[in-house]
Amino acid sequence: MADAPVTGDPRSGTAAPVEAPKSVFTSSLDKMVAWARSGSLWPLPFGTACCAIEFMSVVSSHYDLARFGAEVVRFSPRQSDMMIVAGTVVDKQAPVLKLIYEQMTEPKWVISMGVCASSGGFYRAYHVMQGIDEIVPVDVYVPGCPPTPEGLIYAILKLQEKIERGEPSRYQAAAGSAGDPGRRSAVEVG
């Protein structure tokens, strides 16, 4: 304690050591909530084809999605806030996909994984949806046939950055405006 600066009344002869300043962290509540949301995404997989196998490898031990705070895979839409549509979606599945999306908690985000989910892929047929953005708003597109696990991890990281910046999801943007959000504000990773 001899090295610590002292304070006190020099006339009385008492001296007290000065306490070190305590660390202070300031932020707004919105930024803290956005930070917490970005690090605790609960994905709901909607896998219909080979992209679903790639998703399975992402949540396995080799790639370990848990490092990024998105390891709590839920198969209930009421417990999920991020839907990963992996694979081909046919017209008969579209109402089911829409219903599951509407049951998700808010705020909710969507990742379109693979070219089949993003644009119909090489299925240029009447029964295959030519992109899931026809029925649900997509926040991040992952290209590839099938995309690599690293591509999906990169998409999740980009979505986390978007959430941390406080950008609204495409659903929130569409609800806040009267017009169709279109593909302009979505992120495409590649």
N, C-alpha and C positions, 0 to 999 in steps of 0.2 A: 504494500500500500504506500510505500515511500515514494514511488514514481507517480502516483495519481495526483492530479492537481487538487488543491484544497481550497475550500471557501470557508468563510466564517467571519465573525466579528474580531478584527485584530485587537480591539481594546479589551475584550474579555479573555482573550487567549485561547478561545475554543476554535477548533478547526474541524471541518467535516469534509470527507472526500466527495468529489463531484461524481454523480452517476453518469454512466455512458448514455448517450441518447438512444432511445428505443427506435427500432425500425418502424416506418410508417408506410402503409400501402394504401393508395387511393385509387378509386376507379368508380365508374358509374354502375348502377345495378344492371342496366341493360348489357354492358360489356361483360360483366361477371356471368350473367345468365347465358349469353352467347358463348362464352368460353366453356361453361359447363356443358351446354348442349353439344358443342362440337366434339367434346371428348367422351361423350356417352351416347353414341348412336346405337339404336337397337334395330338391326336389320330384319326384314321380313322377306325371305327369298320366294320368288315366284318363278321357279325353274321348270322349263318345259322341254329343253333339248340339251345339246352338248355343253352349252354355256353353264348349265347348272353343275356339271361335273367340275368345271373350272372354279366355280364358287365354292364347292366342297373342298377343293384343295386350298383355297385361300383361308378357310377357317380351320384347317388342320395345322398340325404342329410345325410343318416345314415353313409355311409362310407366316403363321401366327398373327392373325388379324387382331388379337387381343392387345398387341402393342399399341394399337391406334384407338383403342376404346370402343371398338365395334364388335366385340366378341359375343355379346348376349343376343344370339339368334333366337328370335321368337317366331312361332308359327301361328300366333293369334294377332290379328290386325289391331286389336284394342291395346296391345302391349308394345306395339312397334311404332317407330317414327320414320323409318327409312325403308322403302321398298326397293328391292333389286329384282328387276324383271330380266331374267336370263333365258333367252331362247325365243323360239317362234311362237307367236300368239295368233291363233286362228280366230275367225269371226265368232265361232260359238263360245270361245273362251272370253271374249271381250266383255260381256256383261258381268261375268264372274270377277274378272280383274278390276273392273270399275267398282263393283260392290265392295270388294276387299279394300280397295283404295279409300273409298268413302268411309269405311269403318275405322280407319287408322286414326290415331290420336294426332292432335295438332300441336305444334307445326309438324308437317310431314314433307318428306323429300322422296324423290324417285330417281333411281339410276337405271338407265336403259343399257343393258349389257349385251354386246354383240350386234352384228349387223341385222340379224333377223328381228330383234326387238326394236332396233333403231329405224330400220327402213324396209323390213320385209325380206332382206337378204336376197338370195337368188330365187326365192319363191314369188314369182310374179304371177300369182294365181288369184282367182276371185275369192277364195276362202281364207287367204292369209292376210292379216292386217299389214299394211305398208307403213308400219311405225306405230308404236303404242301412244305416241303423242296425239293421235287421233281421239283418244278417250281419256287419258290422264296426262297432266302436265309433267314434263320431264325436266329435271334439274341438271343432270350430267349424263352425257352419252359416252359409252366406251366402245370404240371401234374394234373390229377384229372378228375372225371366224375360225374358231372361237377366240375371244380375247385371252391374253395371258393373265395369270393371277396377278402379276405385277401391274398390269393395266387396270385391273379392278382396284387394287390397293391405291394406285395413283388417283383414280377417280374418287375414292373415299376421302383421300387427303385433300383433293380439290374441293369436295363438298364441305369438308370441315373448315377449310379456309373461308369459303363463302359464308358459312354459318357464323364463324368467329368475327367476320367483318360486319355482321349484322344485316346482311342482305336477306330479303325475304325469300321464302321458297316460291317456286312457280305457282303453287296453289295460292299462297298469300298474295302474290302479285296479281293473279287473276281475280281473286276475290275483292281486291282493292280497286280494280279498274273494271270498267264495263266491257272493254273489248277483249278479244282473244289474245292471250299472251304471245302466241307464236313461238318459234324456235330462237328468236333473237337473243334472249337473255340466258339461254342454257349454255352450259360449258361443255365443250367437246374435248376429250383428252385423246392424245394419240402418240 
